[in-house]
Amino acid sequence: MPTINVNRQGLIIGTTNANFNTARSSNSGTATDGITGNNGPQFFVGRGAHRFSRVFLHFDTSGITGTITAAHIDIEGASTLNTDDTIIIKSTAFGGDGGTALAVSDMFSSLDYNTAYSNELTSWVAAANEYTLTSAAFTDIKNNDNFTVAVIMHDSDYANTDTNATEAVSMDFDTTITLDYTLAASSNVTSLNGIARASITSFNTIALASIGQINGIDN
């Protein structure tokens, strides 16, 4: 399974506000481009205040042109003290192409809550945590040179619900975050006796999908 290392990683810690919606939708706080050490996404509640933090990742996917059949992002956990639910969604942070440092303005405006790039991750370990990516992610990885995502808390941030409880996971940013993917098998046989492959269903009464080679060429 081919692997791509993260090209850029960052964290934005938002400002606190008594109002849940204001805290969630604010483009204010502190942005750290090239985050290292241990930290991660969080929804904090305390003394009537709310605060969000989000992780942003960019991958260079310009070399991927084939059809993706499976993919996941692996992030090393720094601690199991917090095991709340997280999810990966689409983002346009880092200028959209990974060429711009993470900015506070990316905190909310870069997020696309309508495009989930992963399934909800319901557990967290102090080892590799695997986010299984969705078909929407497959399409964008294949069609775009840049794949930019945000890792956020699921039950509060993604669901847009004030859970009235602090949620967080701790990530080890000193361990390389990776994107692993699987491509659909491609056929080397494009035509047979002048007939386009798309028009061929069988060869010598054998279904084409059941044939490993034709005239020494891998099917």
C-alpha positions as CSV (number, residue, x, y, z in Angstrom):
1,M,0.0,0.0,0.0
2,P,1.6,3.3,-1.1
3,T,2.2,5.9,1.6
4,I,2.4,9.7,1.5
5,N,3.8,11.7,4.4
6,V,2.0,14.8,5.6
7,N,3.4,17.9,3.9
8,R,2.2,20.4,6.4
9,Q,0.6,20.2,9.8
10,G,-0.8,22.9,12.2
11,L,-3.0,23.6,15.1
12,I,-5.3,26.5,15.8
13,I,-6.5,27.1,19.4
14,G,-9.6,29.3,19.4
15,T,-10.6,32.0,21.9
16,T,-13.0,31.4,24.7
17,N,-16.5,32.7,24.6
18,A,-19.6,32.2,26.7
19,N,-21.7,31.4,23.6
20,F,-21.2,28.0,22.0
21,N,-22.0,29.1,18.5
22,T,-19.7,32.2,18.7
23,A,-16.8,30.1,19.9
24,R,-17.4,27.5,17.2
25,S,-17.7,29.9,14.3
26,S,-15.0,32.4,15.3
27,N,-11.9,33.0,13.1
28,S,-9.8,34.0,16.1
29,G,-7.2,32.4,18.3
30,T,-3.6,31.3,18.0
31,A,-2.3,29.4,14.9
32,T,0.8,27.2,15.1
33,D,2.1,26.2,11.7
34,G,4.4,23.2,11.8
35,I,3.1,22.0,15.1
36,T,5.4,19.6,17.1
37,G,5.1,17.8,20.4
38,N,1.9,16.7,21.9
39,N,-1.4,18.5,21.3
40,G,-4.6,18.0,19.4
41,P,-8.2,19.0,18.7
42,Q,-10.4,19.9,21.7
43,F,-13.7,21.3,22.8
44,F,-13.3,22.9,26.2
45,V,-16.0,23.9,28.6
46,G,-15.3,25.6,31.8
47,R,-17.0,28.3,34.0
48,G,-19.5,29.1,31.3
49,A,-16.8,29.5,28.6
50,H,-16.4,27.4,25.4
51,R,-13.2,27.0,23.3
52,F,-12.4,24.9,20.2
53,S,-9.1,23.8,18.8
54,R,-8.6,22.1,15.5
55,V,-5.8,20.3,13.7
56,F,-5.1,20.9,10.0
57,L,-3.1,18.7,7.6
58,H,-2.0,19.0,4.0
59,F,-0.9,16.1,1.7
60,D,0.6,16.5,-1.8
61,T,-1.4,14.1,-3.9
62,S,-0.3,15.3,-7.3
63,G,1.2,11.9,-8.0
64,I,-2.0,10.0,-7.6
65,T,-4.1,9.6,-10.8
66,G,-5.6,6.1,-10.5
67,T,-8.8,5.0,-8.9
68,I,-8.6,4.6,-5.2
69,T,-10.4,1.7,-3.6
70,A,-9.3,2.2,0.0
71,A,-7.4,4.9,2.0
72,H,-6.7,5.9,5.6
73,I,-4.8,8.5,7.6
74,D,-2.7,7.3,10.5
75,I,-2.0,9.7,13.5
76,E,0.0,8.6,16.5
77,G,-1.7,9.1,19.8
78,A,0.3,10.7,22.6
79,S,-2.0,9.7,25.4
80,T,-5.1,7.6,26.1
81,L,-6.3,10.0,28.9
82,N,-8.7,11.5,26.4
83,T,-10.7,9.1,24.2
84,D,-13.4,11.2,22.7
85,D,-14.8,10.9,19.2
86,T,-13.1,12.7,16.3
87,I,-13.6,13.0,12.6
88,I,-11.8,14.4,9.5
89,I,-13.5,16.9,7.2
90,K,-12.6,18.9,4.1
91,S,-10.6,22.1,4.5
92,T,-9.0,24.8,2.4
93,A,-6.4,25.7,5.0
94,F,-2.7,26.5,4.1
95,G,-3.9,28.5,1.1
96,G,-5.5,25.4,-0.3
97,D,-2.2,24.2,-1.8
98,G,0.0,23.8,1.2
99,G,2.1,26.7,0.2
100,T,0.9,29.2,2.9
101,A,1.4,29.0,6.6
102,L,-1.6,28.1,8.7
103,A,-3.5,31.3,9.6
104,V,-6.1,32.1,12.2
105,S,-8.5,32.9,9.4
106,D,-8.4,29.1,8.6
107,M,-10.0,28.3,12.0
108,F,-13.6,28.2,10.8
109,S,-13.8,29.7,7.3
110,S,-11.7,26.9,5.8
111,L,-14.0,24.2,7.0
112,D,-16.5,22.2,4.9
113,Y,-18.8,20.5,7.4
114,N,-20.8,19.0,4.6
115,T,-17.9,16.9,3.3
116,A,-16.8,14.3,5.8
117,Y,-13.5,12.8,4.7
118,S,-13.5,10.0,7.3
119,N,-15.8,7.9,9.4
120,E,-16.2,8.9,13.0
121,L,-13.3,7.6,15.1
122,T,-14.7,6.4,18.4
123,S,-11.6,5.3,20.2
124,W,-8.1,6.7,20.8
125,V,-4.8,4.9,21.7
126,A,-1.3,5.9,22.4
127,A,-0.2,4.3,19.2
128,A,-1.3,4.5,15.5
129,N,-4.9,5.7,15.2
130,E,-6.4,4.9,11.8
131,Y,-9.1,7.1,10.2
132,T,-10.9,5.2,7.4
133,L,-11.5,7.7,4.5
134,T,-14.7,8.1,2.6
135,S,-15.5,7.9,-1.1
136,A,-15.6,11.7,-1.1
137,A,-11.9,11.7,0.0
138,F,-11.1,9.0,-2.7
139,T,-12.4,11.4,-5.4
140,D,-10.6,14.5,-4.2
141,I,-7.3,12.6,-3.7
142,K,-7.5,11.3,-7.2
143,N,-8.7,14.5,-8.9
144,N,-6.7,17.2,-7.0
145,D,-3.0,17.8,-6.4
146,N,-3.7,18.9,-2.8
147,F,-5.6,17.1,-0.1
148,T,-6.2,19.3,2.9
149,V,-8.2,18.2,5.9
150,A,-9.2,19.3,9.4
151,V,-9.3,16.9,12.4
152,I,-12.1,18.0,14.8
153,M,-14.1,16.8,17.7
154,H,-17.2,14.9,16.4
155,D,-19.9,15.1,19.1
156,S,-19.5,18.8,19.7
157,D,-17.8,20.5,16.7
158,Y,-19.0,18.3,13.8
159,A,-22.4,17.7,15.2
160,N,-22.8,21.4,16.2
161,T,-24.0,20.4,19.6
162,D,-23.0,21.9,23.0
163,T,-22.1,18.7,24.9
164,N,-21.4,20.8,28.0
165,A,-18.3,18.5,28.6
166,T,-14.7,18.9,27.7
167,E,-13.6,16.6,24.8
168,A,-10.1,16.1,23.5
169,V,-7.5,13.8,22.1
170,S,-3.7,14.2,22.3
171,M,-1.6,13.6,19.2
172,D,2.1,13.0,18.8
173,F,3.1,15.4,16.1
174,D,6.8,14.3,16.3
175,T,5.7,11.0,14.7
176,T,5.0,11.4,11.0
177,I,1.3,11.5,10.0
178,T,0.7,9.4,6.9
179,L,-1.9,8.9,4.2
180,D,-2.0,5.3,2.9
181,Y,-4.1,4.3,-0.1
182,T,-4.8,1.4,-2.4
183,L,-5.4,1.7,-6.2
184,A,-7.7,-0.4,-8.3
185,A,-5.8,-2.9,-10.5
186,S,-5.3,-1.7,-14.0
187,S,-5.3,-3.8,-17.1
188,N,-2.5,-3.9,-19.6
189,V,-4.9,-5.3,-22.2
190,T,-6.6,-2.4,-24.0
191,S,-7.9,-4.3,-27.0
192,L,-8.1,-7.8,-28.5
193,N,-8.1,-8.5,-32.2
194,G,-8.9,-4.8,-32.8
195,I,-11.9,-4.8,-30.4
196,A,-11.7,-2.3,-27.5
197,R,-11.5,-3.8,-24.1
198,A,-14.7,-2.1,-22.9
199,S,-16.6,-4.1,-25.6
200,I,-15.1,-7.5,-24.6
201,T,-16.9,-9.6,-21.9
202,S,-15.2,-13.0,-22.6
203,F,-12.4,-14.7,-24.5
204,N,-12.8,-18.3,-25.8
205,T,-16.0,-18.5,-23.7
206,I,-14.1,-17.6,-20.5
207,A,-15.2,-14.4,-18.7
208,L,-12.6,-11.7,-19.1
209,A,-12.5,-11.0,-15.4
210,S,-11.4,-14.6,-14.8
211,I,-8.4,-14.5,-17.2
212,G,-5.0,-13.6,-15.7
213,Q,-3.1,-13.2,-19.0
214,I,-3.9,-13.0,-22.7
215,N,-1.1,-13.9,-25.1
216,G,1.4,-13.3,-22.2
217,I,0.1,-9.9,-21.3
218,D,-1.3,-9.4,-17.8
219,N,-5.1,-8.8,-18.0
